[in-house]
Amino acid sequence: MTTIRVHTAQNVTLEYEVASLGDRIVATLLDYLVLIAWGAAWALLVSALASGGSSSGGATDYRDPAAIVGVALVVLIFAPYVFYHLLCEVFFNGQSIGKKARHIRVIRLDGTAPRLGDYLLRWLLRLIDTGLVGGLVAVLTIALNGRGQRLGDIAAGTTVVNVRPRPAHTLPLVTADNLAGYQVVFPEAARLADHDVALVRQLVQQATARANYEVLNEVANKVKALTGIRTDLPDLSFLQTVLRDHAHSSMSNEQ
């Protein structure tokens, strides 16, 4: 399992699992199936309409309203084959239908959502990545790159990561019941904003699921810097205590 680490605007490191080559190939095949189904549906519709109409000879007059409609219909049918990936990734937050089915998504290497220019670069270079030698260029580039990048990703500063939910190794939900009689260890935990606590919880879940103690240490050091806490507790125990302390403080303030 290959992972990449990106730094957020809050100067916190997040770790993502890079989408496997197999997932990306399957996603691409699923996208091809979508486009094939689109073409087949239109072929059946046009065939049904043609069989019900009368044929006429002679040259086509493109000023005729029927001819204009016909040209517009051809554009409508073939435009998705050209713009499918670009439009999907722009409007579906970095996912095509195939990517969504495989739970993978395009992100920038700094962890932010790609911009329109990034998607456009990926789309333009797709012709080289997947249009030559049956996609061999993309396969070799992804396999050798180490960060899950094809040529379009390298140019755009993006990669494709696995966003499949991981239900295991989640932290227990903090409730009023399991905080009854609880004594706060670090009052300074109340200094953390709610969004900081949510991010810490997410990072702890990811790090413990992957036994990534380096990430735990970075998060613990960041929390200590924000709160001014000094302790010799192990990083995981310290972070779990801070989460409980913050939850207790928040519930006390609500009461």
N, C-alpha and C positions, 0 to 999 in steps of 0.2 A: 504494500500500500504506500503510494507516494503522497507526500503532503507538502504544502507550501505554507509559508508564514508571511502574513501581511500586517502592516502597522496601520492602525486606525488613526483618525484625527486626534483622538484622546491619548495618543502615544502608547497605546496598548497593542500587544501582538496577538493576532488571531491566527489560528491554524485551520487550514482547510484541507480536505482530502481531494486530491486531483482526480478528476473523472478518468476512469480507466479507458484504455484504447478500445476495449470490447464494448463498453457502454456507448462510446461515441460512434462506433460503427453501427451498433444496433439502432441508435437514435437516427442516424443518417438513413438507414434502410427504412425505418418507420416513416420518415419524412418523404422518401421516394414513394412509399405506398400511398401516402396522402395525395401526392401529386398525380399518381397513376389513377387513383379513384376519382379525382377531380376531372381528369381528361376523359376517363371512361364514362362518367355521368354526362358530360357534355356531348360525347360522341353518340350516346344513345338518344339524347334529346334532339340533336340535330338530325340524326337519322330518322327519328319519328316524324319530325316536322317536314323533312324533305319528301318522305314517302307520302305524306298527305297533301303536298302541293303539286303544282304543275311545273314541268320543266320548260324552259324557254331558251331558244338559241340566240345567237348573235352576241355582239360585244356588250360588256357590262358598262352601263352609264353610271359613273361614280357620283354624279350629281343627283341621281335618283334617291329619294329617301330610303327606299328598301336597301339600296347598295350601301348607304351610309350606316344604316343599322347593322348590315352584315359586317362591315369593316370594324365597327365598334365591338361587335360580338367576338370577332377574331382576336381583337386586342384583349378583351375581357378573359377569353379562354387561355391565352398564352402568357399574359402578364404574370400570373402566379409562378410560372416556371422560371421567370427571370428574377422576380423580386420576393419570392416566398421567404427565404431565410432572413433577408434584411428587414422586411416588415414584421415578421414574427418576433425577432429579437428586439426590435425597437418598441413594439407595443406590448409584448408579453414578458418584459423585464429579463431579457437575455435568454429566453427559451423559445425554441420551436416546439411544435407538437411532439416530435420525437424526443427532444431533450426533456420536455415536461414528463413524458411517459417514463423516462429513465432517471428522473430526479437529478438532472444535471443542469448547470446554468453558467452563462458567461459572466465573469467579473473582471474588474481591473486588478492588476497586481498590487495596488494599494488598498484593496478591499472595497472600493467604492463601485457604484454602478457605472457601466460604460456610458460614454457620451455618444451622441449621434455620429460624430466623426469616427469614433472607434468602431462602431457597428459598420459604418460605410467602408472602412479599410478592410475589415474582415470579409465583407461581402465582395469587394473588388478583387481581393486576392484568392477568393474561393475558386475562381477559374483556374488558377495555377495549382492550388492545393488539391482540389477534387476533380478538376476537369481534365487533367493530364494523367495518362497512364492509369486510368481507373482509380484515381485517388491515392496512388502509391506515394506521391510526394507528401501528402498530408500524413499518411501512416508512418513513413520513415521519419518525418520531422517530429511528430509527437513522440515516437518511440525513443528518439535520440536526444530530444531536448531536455527531458528531465523535469519539466514544469507543465507538461500537458499542452504545449503550444504548437500549433501549426504555423505556417508562414504568416497568415493573416493575424494570428494572435501575437506573434513576435512584433509585427509592425505596429499593431494597435496597443501593445502593452497589456494584453488581456490573457486570460486562460479560462479553462472550463473546469468547474469544481463539482463535487458530489454534494447535493443538498438533501439527500435522503434523511428523513427523521431518524433519530437514534433514541428509542424509548428507554433503553437500558442505561444504567449508571446515572439516573437522574437523582438530584438531591431531594430529600423528603420535603414535602410542602410544610412551610411554617404556618401554624394556625394558633389561635388563642388557646386551644386545648393543650397542645404540647409545649406552650410557653407559660402555662400556669405555674406560678411559684418560681419562675426562672429569675436568676440573678445576673444582671448585666456584667460582663467581664471588661469590655472596652466601651465606656460611655462615648468615646470619640467616634464610634461607628455612626452616630447620629449625624455627623458632618457630611456623610456621603449622600449625594442626591439619589433619588429613586432610579434614575436611568443608569447611574453608575453601579448601583446594586444589581440591577437587571443584567448589566454587562458582566459583572463579576460572577454572578450565578451561571451565566452561559459559559463563560470561560472555564470555570471550575468543572462543570459537567463535561465539556469537551476534553479537558486535560486529564481528568480522572478516567474517562472512557478509554483514552489512548495511553494511559500511564505516562503522560508527558510531564515529568516533574520540572523540567526547565520552564515551561509555560506557567506552571503553578508558582514557581519562584518569582517570575517576572510580575505576575498579578499581585502576589503578596507584597512585593517591594513597592509596587505602585500604590496599593492601598495604604501601606505604612506612610508613604510620602504624602498622600492626600490627607491622612487623619493625624499624623504625628505619633502614631502608636509605636511603642518599642516593646518587643517581646521576643522570647526565645522559643515560642511554640513552633512546631513543624508547620510548614506552609499550608498544608491542607487543613489541619486542625485550626490554625489561625483564621483562615478564610471562612470556614464553616462557623466559627464563633462570631466573627464579624457579621455574617449574614443573620445569625440569630439575634445578636445584639441590636442590629438595625431594625429588624422586624419587631422586636420587643419595644423599642423606642417609638416606632411608628404607631403601634397599637396603643401605647400609653398616651401619646399625643391626641389620638382620636377620642380617647375616653375623657 
